[in-house]
Amino acid sequence: MEPDLPPGQRLQRGWPVTHYGPVPKFRPERWDFRVFGATADGEKHSWTHEEFSALPYTTVVADLHCVTKFSMLGAEWGGVLARDLTALAPPAPTATHVMVWAEYGFSSNLRLADFLSDRTIFATHKGGELLTAEHGFPLRLVVPHLYAWKGPKWVRGIEYMTADRRGFWEERGYHNIGDPWREQRYSYQEEPGDGPEL
C-alpha cells in the first residue's frame, strides 16, 4: 500500500541535508534561547543551554515534508513542545503570530495556532539520538503539518507578534502559510488573507 503523502511529494528513505548558508559553530557558554515581543507580562524571557536542556522532554512521532518535494514519514522527534514553552512564557492576548528566530538572523513566521499545535516541537533529538549539526543541533523547530522550512534549524528564540510579518523565505517567494496538503509552496499561490503583501 502506498503511503499517504501530500500532493507532489515523494517518499524519502534517508534524510537529505538542505539549508541556506554555513552550519553555525555551537558554543554552549554563549547559547541562549529568548522569548520576546508581545509577551503576557511584557517582559523578555531567556534560558541558557543548560536551563533549556532541563525543560520537560517529550517525544512526538511525526512526518517531515520538505518543499523540495521529499517527505520523511514517522520520525520520532524529542525535545520541548512549543505549548510547554509558551506555558512558561505565554503570549499576550493580542498576539496572533510568532516569528521564529535562528542563527544568522534567519527567521520564519507562523500563525500562533500553528505554533501551538499539539505536535509542534523544539527538537533536540531524532530517533533517540542528538541531532547532528547539519540537521539543526542544538535546536530545530518541527511543525509537522507545515512544510519543513517553517521550522528553522539552529533556533535561538521566538518573537510574539500582534500582526503577521514575513520571515526569510516568505519574503523571497515562498508561501506565507506553507500547508503541504494544500501544496502551498510559493507566494504566487496565495489567496487574500494568506499573509501580508510582499
C-alpha positions, -999 to +999 in steps of 0.1 A: +000+000+000+013+034-010+020+059+019-003+088+023+017+118+010+008+154+004+004+162-033+037+165-053+057+148-026+079+116-028+089+093-001+125+097+011+143+068+028+172+089+042+173+124+055+189+148+030+208+179+043+192+211+029+198+246+043+209+280+033+243+293+045+270+277+066+265+254+096+270+275+128+295+265+154+278+257+187+292+273+218+272+263+248+285+290+270+272+317+245+240+300+236+207+311+249+170+309+239+149+340+241+112+348+241+103+384+235+078+407+218+042+407+228+046+386+260+018+384+286+039+401+313+056+425+289+090+410+298+117+392+279+125+356+289+156+336+283+172+303+291+208+292+290+216+259+271+217+241+305+184+256+316+167+248+282+180+212+283+164+208+317+129+217+304+103+188+302+113+164+274+086+150+252+087+127+221+065+132+191+061+108+161+056+130+131+063+133+094+085+159+078+076+174+044+103+194+026+092+220+000+119+204-023+093+176-026+107+149-003+088+135+027+102+115+056+074+096+074+071+085+110+102+101+125+105+103+163+114+138+175+124+145+210+126+179+227+104+206+242+068+211+230+060+246+218+030+247+240+050+237+271+075+265+264+046+291+259+032+280+293+064+293+308+064+325+288+029+330+275+019+354+247-002+385+253-039+381+245-033+404+215-006+381+200-016+364+167+016+353+152+051+341+161+084+348+144+109+320+150+145+334+150+176+313+142+213+318+138+225+344+113+192+363+116+172+336+098+135+337+105+102+321+098+067+334+106+039+312+119+003+318+129+001+314+167-024+285+162+001+266+141+029+272+166+007+259+194-003+228+176-001+197+199+029+183+178+049+214+172+082+207+190+116+223+196+136+192+187+170+183+202+168+146+192+156+124+163+152+087+168+165+090+203+198+105+192+210+141+193+205+160+161+237+165+141+249+200+134+239+197+098+203+188+108+200+217+133+218+208+166+214+221+192+178+230+184+154+230+154+117+236+153+095+209+138+060+219+127+047+186+112+016+199+095+035+226+075+064+224+051+098+220+069+111+255+061+085+268+086+106+251+113+141+265+111+173+248+122+196+264+148+167+282+166+176+309+191+142+323+201+107+334+193+090+367+190+053+370+197+037+394+172+004+412+172+003+413+134+018+390+107+052+397+092+070+376+066+101+356+075+133+350+055+119+326+028+084+341+029+100+374+018+118+355-011+088+339-028+077+311-005+041+308+006+033+326+038+014+296+054+031+266+038+005+238+041+018+208+022-017+192+019-028+223+000+006+224-018+012+260-006+048+262-019+050+297-034+037+332-028+021+334-062-004+308-049-015+329-020-051+340-017-064+371+001-059+367+038-030+343+035-005+369+045+008+405+043+017+419+009+051+414-004 
